[in-house]
Amino acid sequence: MEVEHPRHLVIVDDEVDILDVLEDALTLEGYRVTPLRRGRDLLNLLERDTVDLIVLDLRLEQENGLRVAQQVRERSPIPIMMLTGKGDETDRILGLEMAADDFLMKPFNLREVIARVRALLRRSTELSVTPRTLSAEPQGGLVFDGWQLNLSRRQLFNPKGEAVELTSGEFNLLAVMVQSPNRVLSRDVLLERTHGRETESFDRTIDVLVLRLRRKLEENPKVPRYIKTERGMGYRFEASVSQL
């Protein structure tokens, strides 16, 4: 019988008290937790160990947390939750554009941290997406204009059969839109369906994720073919979608 290993979480924060509190709380929830004080230690760890989720402070003492998140994202779609302070909305927007899947503001409630971690892990059943072709393995799911979205494996393939790397947040938003084609969905509806009713995500979250998706889907992101903006209403995914 195969032994199920605990999910591995990494916390990166230069405040020792926060590291200790989060490590204790998440360890009690059954996770394997690695606390780190430097972003470069995180990057080194990713070379030798499997990581399921990263909790990363936006403002590390001698490093740029956004840059660290971007370096992680260049290597892997591992979910990233960033810890931020009040007044950091501009940085939160930049973080979403570059890498982050969720944000949590300091000071935080431990029950909320645990709930957010569970939600991110639940939405990320497959975190490491490696390039492959459709011929390598039969794929089921939804199809539009030669693109294939595999909901069970959480993968997107372009018309050439190549895997397109998506973060957890990007995949969740695209899946919601593709499953409701040619319908206008408000930002509130999209937030609820992708992040849940209890989310505290801010208004720009959906806008930034749409921006990221357009860069990966559209030939010209400034004149989108698929993800249309309905001013004052929300977004509409314009395509003929069928099931495999």
N, C-alpha and C positions, 0 to 999 in steps of 0.2 A: 504494500500500500504506500503510495507516494505521500511524503510528509509535506504539509503546506507550510511554507516559511512565512514569517510575519513581514508585512510591508515595511520597506526601509525608507525612513524620513530623515532628511538632513536639515538642520537649523543653522543658519548663518547669521550671527549677531555679535557685535563687539561688546554688548552689555552682558556681563556674566550672570547677573541676577535673572535676566530674561531667559538666557540659555538654560539655566538650572530649572526654572519654573516650567518652561515648555518641555524640556527633556523628561522631567518627572511626570507631568500630566499625560504626555503622549505615550510614554513607556507603560504607564498604568492602563492605557487603552489597548495594550497588546502590540504596539508598533516597535520596531527596532529603530532606535533614534541615535543619530550621530550629531553631536553639537560641535560647531566650528566657529571660530572668531574671525576668519579671514576668507575672502572670496577665492583667493588663489589656492587655499587648501581644498575648497569645494571642487575646483577645476581638476586638481590632482586626484581627488577621490573618484571623480567620474571616470578616470582612466582605468581604475582597478576594481571598481565595485558597482553593483547595480543599485540604482536609486529610483524610488517610486514617486517621490514628491519632495520639493524643496521649499522651505520657508526662509525667505531672504530679506534682511533689513535693507531698506532703501538707502539709508545714510550710514554706511560703515565708516569707521574712524579715518582710515587712510586709503579707502578705495571707493569707487563709484558703484553703488549697488546696481544701478541701471546698466552699466557697462558689464558687470559680472553676469547679470541676467541675460544680456544679449550674447555673451560668449557661451553661456550654457545653451541658449536657443540655437546657436549656430551648429551645435553638436547633436542636439536631441530635443524631442518634443515633450520632455519631462514636465509635468505641471509645476508651475512656480507661483507661490503665494508670496506677495511682497508685504512687508510690514512698513507702514508709513506713519508720519506724524500729522498733526493738524496743519492745514495750510499748504499741503503738498499736492493739491489737485493737478497742477500743471505737470508735475513729475509723474503722477499716476497715469495721466493721459499718455505721456511719453513712454512710460513703462508698458502700457497696454499695446502701444504701437510696435514696440520692439520685442516684447517677450512675455510679460506677465499674464497669468490666467485669472488671478483674483488678488484683491487687496484687503488688508485688515489694518485698521487704524489703532495706534497706541494712544492711551492705554486700552487694553482689550480684556474681554471676559473669556476665561479659559473654556467655558462651555461653548462659546461661539467659535473659538479656535478649533476645538475638536469637531464641531459640526461642519465647519468649512473644510477641514481636512478630509472628513468622510465624504463630503459631497464631491470634492475634486477627485478623490480616488475612485469614487463610484462612476464619475463621468469619464474616467480614463482607463477603461478596461485593457486597452493596448497602448502602451506609452512609447515604445520604440518602433518607429516605422522605418524600415530599410527599403531602398529602391528595389523594385522587382517588376516583372512584366506580367500582364494578364495571362500569358500563355503558361507561366510557371505554376499557376494554381487557379482552378475555377473560382470565379467571384460571383456572388449573388448580391442583390441590392437594388438600387435605383439608378436609372440611366437617363442622361439628357445630352443630346448632341455629341454622343460618343464618350462623354465623361461617365464614369461609374463611381457611385458612392456605396461602399460596403458598410452597412450599419452595424453588423455584428463584429466585424474586424476593425471598425473605426478607421477605414482607409478611403482615400480618394485617388482615383486613377484618371489621368488625362487621356485624350483620344488616341495617343500613341501607346497607351498601355503602361505608362510610367507612373510610379507612385509619387504623389504630391504630398510633401510633409506638412501636416497641419498640427497646430497646438490643440489642446483639449477644448479651449474656448472657441477656436475657429471651427473645429469639427462640429461641436454642439450647435452653433448658430447655423452653419450650412445645412445640417441635418434637418433642423426645424423648418428652414425655408424651403428646402427641396421637397419635403413632405407636404407642404402647403403651397404648391406652385400657383402663380397668377392670382394670388390673394394678397391684399395689403395687410401687413402685420405691424401693429404699433410697436414702439420701443418698449412700452410696458409689457406687452404680451411676449415679446422676444426675451426680455429680461426674466420674466416669470418662467418661461419654458426652458430657458437655458441655465438659469441660476437658482430657480426655486422661489417660493413665495417669501421666504425670510431673508432674501438677499438685501445687502445694503450697498450694492453696486451703484455707482453714480450714473447720471444721465448719459454721459459720453461713452460709457462702456460699449454699447451696441454700435455706435457710430465708428469707434476705433476698430472694433472687430470687423465691421463691414469693409473698412478701408484695407485692412490686412487681407481679407478674402479676395477683394477685387484685384489686388496685386498678384494673386496666385491664379485667379480664374480668367481674368479679362485680358484680351489683347491690348486694349487701351483702357486702363482703370479710370481715366477721366471721362470717358464716354462708355459707360458700362453696358454690356449686352444682356447680362443676366440679373444682376442685383440692382434694381431700379429704386431711386429715391422718390417717394411720394411726399412732396413738401407739406409739412404740417401734419402728416399722418403716420409715416413710418417707411417701411420698405416692402418691395414686392419682388419675388423671384420669378422672372419671366422666362419660361421654357416649357417645352413639352416633356413631361417626365413619365417614364414607364418603369415597370418592375421587371427584373430578370426572373 
